[in-house]
Amino acid sequence: MSGALKKSTNLTGLAVSVNPRVELSRLYDRILRLVSQMPEDYIYRKSIESLVKERTDIISQNESVAAIEEKINQGQMEELILHAKNELNLAQDMFEYKPWESLIEKAPLHQWTWPPHK
């Protein structure tokens, strides 16, 4: 064992993960599988694939949880797991709603102007 076992994240409501490396890897794999079904030129797919592949490489190259946390530099592994779960939920919503498809009807002429047009 490389060190003492972590007993707390010191973050209210965020429990310690028993095997954070495996859990995070599985979440990232699920995200990659899901976004691979989206159009290749869709910006959300490009962004998430890039981020998740970079982080997957870090996880595969490092056995130590501390090293992974240091290299990703976005908090504790449990926080990364929470972020990955949220990203997976977002990716599922994006896949369901298909925002890359054309609108059903034409958008109003001044939809994005401010102040509102009369």
C-alpha positions in Angstrom: 0.0 0.0 0.0 1.4 3.4 -1.0 0.1 5.3 2.0 -2.7 5.7 4.6 -6.2 5.1 3.4 -8.3 8.2 2.9 -11.1 8.5 5.5 -12.8 11.6 4.4 -13.0 14.1 1.5 -13.6 16.9 3.9 -16.4 18.0 1.6 -19.9 17.8 3.1 -22.0 15.1 1.3 -19.1 13.7 -0.8 -18.1 10.3 0.4 -14.8 8.7 -0.2 -14.7 6.4 -3.2 -13.4 2.9 -2.6 -11.7 2.5 -6.0 -11.7 6.0 -7.6 -9.4 5.1 -10.5 -11.6 2.4 -11.8 -14.8 4.3 -11.2 -13.5 7.4 -13.0 -12.2 5.3 -15.9 -15.6 3.6 -16.3 -17.4 6.9 -16.3 -15.0 8.3 -18.9 -15.4 5.2 -21.1 -19.2 5.6 -21.0 -19.0 9.3 -21.9 -16.7 8.5 -24.9 -19.0 5.7 -26.1 -22.0 8.1 -25.9 -20.4 11.1 -27.6 -19.0 8.9 -30.4 -22.6 8.5 -31.6 -22.9 12.2 -32.1 -21.9 13.9 -35.4 -18.1 14.2 -35.7 -18.2 17.9 -36.4 -20.4 18.7 -33.4 -18.5 21.1 -31.1 -19.7 19.5 -27.9 -18.4 16.1 -29.1 -15.0 17.5 -30.1 -14.6 19.3 -26.8 -15.6 16.4 -24.5 -13.7 13.8 -26.4 -10.5 15.9 -26.2 -10.9 16.5 -22.5 -11.9 12.9 -21.6 -9.2 11.3 -23.7 -6.6 13.6 -22.1 -7.8 12.6 -18.6 -8.0 8.9 -19.6 -4.4 9.0 -20.6 -3.4 10.5 -17.3 -5.3 7.8 -15.4 -3.8 5.0 -17.5 -0.2 6.4 -17.0 -0.5 6.8 -13.3 -1.3 4.3 -10.6 -1.3 6.8 -7.8 -4.5 8.6 -7.0 -2.5 11.6 -5.7 -0.5 11.8 -9.0 -3.8 11.7 -11.0 -5.3 14.5 -8.8 -2.1 16.6 -9.2 -1.9 16.2 -13.0 -5.6 16.8 -13.7 -5.6 19.6 -11.1 -9.4 19.9 -10.7 -9.8 18.7 -7.1 -10.0 15.3 -5.5 -10.9 12.1 -7.3 -14.3 12.1 -5.7 -14.9 15.6 -7.2 -13.7 14.4 -10.6 -16.1 11.4 -10.3 -19.0 13.8 -9.5 -18.1 16.0 -12.5 -17.9 12.9 -14.7 -21.3 11.8 -13.6 -22.8 15.2 -14.3 -21.1 15.3 -17.7 -22.5 11.8 -18.5 -26.0 13.1 -17.6 -25.5 16.1 -19.9 -24.2 14.0 -22.7 -27.3 11.7 -22.4 -29.5 14.8 -22.5 -27.6 16.2 -25.6 -28.0 12.8 -27.3 -31.7 12.7 -26.5 -32.4 16.3 -27.6 -30.1 16.3 -30.7 -29.4 20.0 -30.7 -27.2 19.6 -33.8 -30.3 19.0 -35.9 -32.2 21.8 -37.6 -35.1 23.6 -35.9 -38.6 22.3 -36.5 -39.7 25.7 -37.4 -37.9 28.9 -38.3 -36.7 31.0 -35.3 -38.2 34.4 -34.8 -36.4 37.2 -36.6 -35.1 39.1 -33.6 -34.9 36.2 -31.1 -31.3 37.1 -30.0 -31.4 40.9 -29.9 -31.6 43.1 -26.9 -33.6 45.1 -26.0 -36.5 43.0 -27.3 -37.8 44.2 -30.6 -41.4 45.3 -30.7 
